[in-house]
């Protein structure tokens, strides 16, 4: 598989900092809500992910794990 | 995930899995993570003692997976002094907000810095008292509205004083080894902040090290998290400039290199 991120939906507080940080603009706040009642972030197009970690470092709740795929 | 994929960003070992009580978008979480990453990078989790403040980060002892002590309001540097003098082999850091460090704890921080206590102080500055309901803090910007300065901080007519710049203040003392201010307001800044925190922890055995973070308080500023970050980039950075103000080790290395050349 290629570059992608995993978002721990129940840690996410839907603050949107990762959405604003993503240089590819492929993270959005989803329509579903998590156990805390927040619209958690989702990666909408993993194929465009460059595994730059911008989203993960900006996340105050450390909800994002970044994977770099093998070519 | 695929077994072939490499995780390039993972949860730090020194951060506990407890979800934080911080409001959405509060950058305390980022500051916590940077401290945990520094502890991991130096491999000192088993011999680290953190000292918690009073304020929003009063519950920080729940979020770090190392030994933690809760100090009374503003007294974290005094507690850290005791820990470090009794057990000089331990790594000791305090984690304090602007209300804790720059207001009630002003005496403790100045004297700990002046004595050059070998501790690391992590200072989260968001220019407001968060936990108690958004009151004016010593670092509140001139003209900034808070619940106790509803028309904006007025240093002249209302005698509310000016924002205190802690790094610059400590930079007048002979003692400290490392003094830096870093912003947490963009991903690029956070990458830089990560190196600054690791540098501070690695210099701790040499003396007093201090890192100030410029952060946000979206809830009490009355802004959305992204908007608060942008506002702070525009307004806070001009009052609290970013940089390494002092690095005695780097200066000494430079001086000895110049001597050899």
Interface residues (C-beta under 8 A of the other chain):
Chain A: X1 X3 X4 X6 X10 X11 X13 X14 X15 X16 X17 X19 X20 X21 X38 X51 X53 X54 X55 X56 X57 X58 X59 X60 X61 X62 X64 X65 X66 X67 X68 X69 X70
Chain B: X1 X2 X4 X5 X6 X7 X8 X9 X10 X11 X12 X15 X19 X20 X22 X23 X24 X25 X26 X27 X28 X29 X30 X33 X186 X187 X190 X191 X194 X218 X224 X225 X226 X229
